[in-house]
Amino acid sequence: MEFQRKNNSIFGKLKGPIFKFSFIILILIGLIYVIGSIDFPAPNKKIEKIIPNENFKIIK
């Protein structure tokens, strides 16, 4: 017959959710670091669009 340990402490009940939460936070921090370390090239073409005055409406 094996003895089973009763886990009635607050830490014992929260051990699983705390571990899952900290694991998710670590993954998010890692993703933010990886995305931040990517060096995207700057655009080399200037985008300029001329909008005619006919499209504007005057609101009083």
N, CA and C atoms as a LAMMPS dump frame, in Angstrom:
ITEM: TIMESTEP
0
ITEM: NUMBER OF ATOMS
180
ITEM: BOX BOUNDS ff ff ff
-5.0000000000000000e+02 5.0000000000000000e+02
-5.0000000000000000e+02 5.0000000000000000e+02
-5.0000000000000000e+02 5.0000000000000000e+02
ITEM: ATOMS id mol type element x y z
1 1 1 N 0.839 -1.167 0
2 1 2 C 0 0 0
3 1 3 C 0.893 1.242 0
4 2 1 N 0.64 2.129 -0.959
5 2 2 C 1.425 3.349 -1.046
6 2 3 C 0.732 4.469 -0.293
7 3 1 N 1.541 5.309 0.309
8 3 2 C 0.988 6.467 0.986
9 3 3 C 0.805 7.593 -0.02
10 4 1 N -0.327 8.23 0.07
11 4 2 C -0.586 9.379 -0.798
12 4 3 C -0.5 10.642 0.039
13 5 1 N 0.19 11.606 -0.495
14 5 2 C 0.384 12.86 0.216
15 5 3 C -0.773 13.792 -0.113
16 6 1 N -1.439 14.277 0.906
17 6 2 C -2.538 15.213 0.696
18 6 3 C -1.945 16.598 0.469
19 7 1 N -2.443 17.255 -0.544
20 7 2 C -1.902 18.547 -0.933
21 7 3 C -2.957 19.61 -0.646
22 8 1 N -3.034 20.045 0.593
23 8 2 C -4.048 21.005 0.991
24 8 3 C -3.508 22.421 1.11
25 9 1 N -2.229 22.62 0.85
26 9 2 C -1.678 23.962 0.993
27 9 3 C -2.062 24.813 -0.215
28 10 1 N -1.991 26.121 -0.027
29 10 2 C -2.341 27.051 -1.108
30 10 3 C -1.348 26.913 -2.254
31 11 1 N -0.055 26.788 -1.926
32 11 2 C 0.949 26.643 -2.971
33 11 3 C 0.741 25.341 -3.744
34 12 1 N 0.34 24.303 -3.064
35 12 2 C 0.113 23.021 -3.729
36 12 3 C -1.028 23.102 -4.727
37 13 1 N -2.061 23.851 -4.384
38 13 2 C -3.2 23.996 -5.283
39 13 3 C -2.873 24.909 -6.462
40 14 1 N -1.987 25.869 -6.251
41 14 2 C -1.669 26.841 -7.298
42 14 3 C -0.413 26.488 -8.089
43 15 1 N 0.236 25.389 -7.758
44 15 2 C 1.49 25.039 -8.414
45 15 3 C 1.303 24.846 -9.918
46 16 1 N 0.27 24.163 -10.341
47 16 2 C 0.018 23.926 -11.761
48 16 3 C -0.279 25.205 -12.523
49 17 1 N -1.247 26.012 -12.076
50 17 2 C -1.537 27.263 -12.787
51 17 3 C -0.367 28.251 -12.785
52 18 1 N 0.401 28.301 -11.695
53 18 2 C 1.554 29.199 -11.648
54 18 3 C 2.588 28.76 -12.68
55 19 1 N 2.826 27.473 -12.789
56 19 2 C 3.785 26.954 -13.762
57 19 3 C 3.322 27.25 -15.187
58 20 1 N 2.048 27.037 -15.471
59 20 2 C 1.521 27.303 -16.812
60 20 3 C 1.604 28.789 -17.149
61 21 1 N 1.25 29.649 -16.202
62 21 2 C 1.289 31.087 -16.425
63 21 3 C 2.719 31.56 -16.677
64 22 1 N 3.664 31.077 -15.867
65 22 2 C 5.057 31.495 -16.047
66 22 3 C 5.611 30.965 -17.367
67 23 1 N 5.197 29.797 -17.784
68 23 2 C 5.642 29.233 -19.065
69 23 3 C 5.124 30.082 -20.227
70 24 1 N 3.874 30.508 -20.169
71 24 2 C 3.295 31.353 -21.218
72 24 3 C 4.002 32.703 -21.251
73 25 1 N 4.284 33.282 -20.087
74 25 2 C 4.983 34.568 -20.023
75 25 3 C 6.388 34.437 -20.622
76 26 1 N 7.089 33.359 -20.323
77 26 2 C 8.426 33.153 -20.883
78 26 3 C 8.378 33.019 -22.402
79 27 1 N 7.382 32.331 -22.915
80 27 2 C 7.243 32.19 -24.365
81 27 3 C 6.964 33.547 -24.999
82 28 1 N 6.087 34.357 -24.392
83 28 2 C 5.786 35.68 -24.933
84 28 3 C 7.021 36.582 -24.922
85 29 1 N 7.788 36.557 -23.845
86 29 2 C 9.007 37.363 -23.77
87 29 3 C 10.002 36.906 -24.84
88 30 1 N 10.105 35.613 -25.045
89 30 2 C 10.996 35.096 -26.085
90 30 3 C 10.561 35.533 -27.475
91 31 1 N 9.247 35.496 -27.739
92 31 2 C 8.754 35.932 -29.043
93 31 3 C 9.004 37.42 -29.261
94 32 1 N 8.794 38.23 -28.234
95 32 2 C 9.052 39.667 -28.354
96 32 3 C 10.531 39.913 -28.628
97 33 1 N 11.402 39.182 -27.969
98 33 2 C 12.84 39.332 -28.197
99 33 3 C 13.216 38.936 -29.621
100 34 1 N 12.679 37.826 -30.105
101 34 2 C 13.004 37.357 -31.456
102 34 3 C 12.493 38.348 -32.498
103 35 1 N 11.271 38.83 -32.339
104 35 2 C 10.715 39.782 -33.296
105 35 3 C 11.495 41.097 -33.248
106 36 1 N 11.91 41.516 -32.069
107 36 2 C 12.67 42.749 -31.935
108 36 3 C 14.072 42.646 -32.512
109 37 1 N 14.638 41.457 -32.562
110 37 2 C 15.994 41.308 -33.07
111 37 3 C 16.048 41.17 -34.59
112 38 1 N 14.916 41.007 -35.249
113 38 2 C 14.89 40.915 -36.71
114 38 3 C 15.138 42.304 -37.284
115 39 1 N 16.057 42.381 -38.224
116 39 2 C 16.409 43.659 -38.838
117 39 3 C 15.7 43.769 -40.181
118 40 1 N 14.564 44.459 -40.185
119 40 2 C 13.811 44.639 -41.414
120 40 3 C 14.451 45.745 -42.244
121 41 1 N 14.529 45.577 -43.566
122 41 2 C 15.118 46.626 -44.392
123 41 3 C 14.19 47.833 -44.493
124 42 1 N 14.792 49.005 -44.578
125 42 2 C 14.009 50.23 -44.721
126 42 3 C 13.49 50.327 -46.152
127 43 1 N 12.311 50.901 -46.327
128 43 2 C 11.813 51.054 -47.693
129 43 3 C 12.701 52.027 -48.465
130 44 1 N 12.976 51.698 -49.725
131 44 2 C 13.874 52.53 -50.505
132 44 3 C 13.132 53.358 -51.56
133 45 1 N 11.821 53.322 -51.561
134 45 2 C 11.042 54.104 -52.508
135 45 3 C 10.073 54.983 -51.726
136 46 1 N 10.072 56.277 -52.05
137 46 2 C 9.181 57.202 -51.369
138 46 3 C 7.796 57.094 -51.999
139 47 1 N 6.79 56.936 -51.162
140 47 2 C 5.418 56.8 -51.636
141 47 3 C 4.728 58.148 -51.459
142 48 1 N 4.238 58.665 -52.55
143 48 2 C 3.565 59.958 -52.498
144 48 3 C 2.318 59.862 -53.37
145 49 1 N 1.185 60.181 -52.801
146 49 2 C -0.066 60.12 -53.536
147 49 3 C -0.732 61.493 -53.463
148 50 1 N -1.094 62.022 -54.613
149 50 2 C -1.741 63.326 -54.677
150 50 3 C -3.245 63.103 -54.7
151 51 1 N -3.928 63.719 -53.74
152 51 2 C -5.385 63.593 -53.641
153 51 3 C -5.993 64.876 -54.178
154 52 1 N -6.87 64.76 -55.18
155 52 2 C -7.486 65.979 -55.713
156 52 3 C -8.446 66.596 -54.699
157 53 1 N -8.669 67.922 -54.836
158 53 2 C -9.537 68.643 -53.909
159 53 3 C -10.997 68.257 -54.064
160 54 1 N -11.372 67.615 -55.149
161 54 2 C -12.765 67.233 -55.373
162 54 3 C -13.232 66.205 -54.346
163 55 1 N -12.332 65.446 -53.807
164 55 2 C -12.701 64.377 -52.874
165 55 3 C -12.956 64.901 -51.455
166 56 1 N -12.53 66.093 -51.165
167 56 2 C -12.73 66.643 -49.827
168 56 3 C -14.105 67.299 -49.708
169 57 1 N -14.743 67.099 -48.585
170 57 2 C -16.023 67.726 -48.284
171 57 3 C -15.827 68.703 -47.145
172 58 1 N -16.44 69.845 -47.252
173 58 2 C -16.328 70.842 -46.187
174 58 3 C -17.468 70.619 -45.207
175 59 1 N -17.115 70.399 -43.947
176 59 2 C -18.104 70.176 -42.896
177 59 3 C -18.074 71.378 -41.969
178 60 1 N -19.232 71.994 -41.794
179 60 2 C -19.306 73.177 -40.925
180 60 3 C -19.931 72.823 -39.608
